[in-house]
Amino acid sequence: MSNAWNRRAVNRKVLIVEDDADLARLVSLHLGDIGCEVTHAADGVTGLDLAAGGAFDLIILDLMLPGMSGMEICHSLRTRSSYTPILMLTAKSTELDRISGLEAGADDYLTKPFSILELVARVKAVFRRMAALSGEESQAPRGTLEVGDLVIDIDRRQVCLGDNELTLTAREFDLLLHFARSPGRVYTRAQLLDSVWGYSHSGYEHTVNSHINRLRAKIELDPRNPCYIKTVWGAGYKLAESRQV
């Protein structure tokens, strides 16, 4: 690991909620190598108490935990005003399980068994993404953005469609906001992965597809014939400009 990265990552606080002591120890060791300060909880109740009371930069959360499941912890944390990225670990590999975790508010997921190097890469990606978002938000206009009947309240991280407030996951909100800041611009899947997820590894394009589909299901009158998020065949996706909606 480079010294430059260590200087950037130092003082990053990570909470690992994982009942497998050996795995938690291994992850803690590797995150320590990139300058992270790691706290470990071995059960769900302790994990939620620590997550709710501590100022962490990232929570690595196992799905299956004694006392309280990772899904319950995720739901609970996402009802609070403060926002901390969550990387969920799961032994379940079906698409439905992964979608359930994302719908609960997880920012990313890894299926066990996984490569420790990939986990470290995902952690770095979360930090890069949060740093980029902080930079963008300090320079970008605050307040609201409007596209057709969609109103995006940036400060409150809320989206309304007409008179109805929509329930979006953290990643769905970030994806919609990214589109809304440049309506009409076409983004490839790799560009969206890089800008919204913080990584653009080959083979993860399906992640973009699934998020686009779920976002369309929430904001489109007819998701099969969308008027907001348009597919540009052979290129990617764009948000229609307001005059086109």
Steps between C-alpha positions, in 0.01 A plus 500: 500500500635843411591756762291755308190288551584448868517876552161545335333214690649566844239565768226334296286323757348167398255288697496126421191314619590135443460192721780307329795603717766374257348689206459815706864477612620453140293792369615720790863418425473595133302816567759596761761471225329784312482717809147425623403497866283189540239418765350150514160382624423127508120522524219709355385677817851620587557593137190720487590669829849580374377610157238728649738655750825526307615726218611235249602557138387150397311205647583150375194300593444125489148397405467202737575603859402381848259727684394714205544449126705727279181583309333624821806708587507650151130589515544660842801709397329627187215645707748735669600843374875427493630303202782245508588279200426130553680212329297184558652153517274208417533127453188513282578544132159524337407823326192537722715494815737758358213724394343466846823625657519795262133580557565502874754777443835325453734685266680190375523127567745214481404133489696255716751361435667812364852619432642719776669706228162563339353603835785747552445633146129547575583682825737733315227560241253601772751749642577642154130531423418674827793738453388576144141557612619735774701693242209511255254606767725781619509642146164394358182702548297400804126515542287315247517373143189455289451280195141478384293404806806375686629725778833403659574661836877470522539612860232268637580221251132475415326450167139585421305406192216747485347498849644159591827456689696202367696253709842459340805315628816703554651369177182562300495860622867550409439350156198723431683808628799422277270487198309812606813712526560446127164432330537387142857375549553136410692286751640155429460230765873520575475878553206457736683230695803724532308815597220361717647175636865605501630207294469388140609138494402291200212265572310727739293675234197293610508702823419814301226319306326378816512844662368669186213250485408553866530877469273495195246292692478782753507813281342391170129478426582215261848354572491311169461829315698743718478874455766597755793256484556420134704216356734613224555175314864406463610786725335506843240708682396861536245704691260672261518878505198666658354612171501139377311359800 
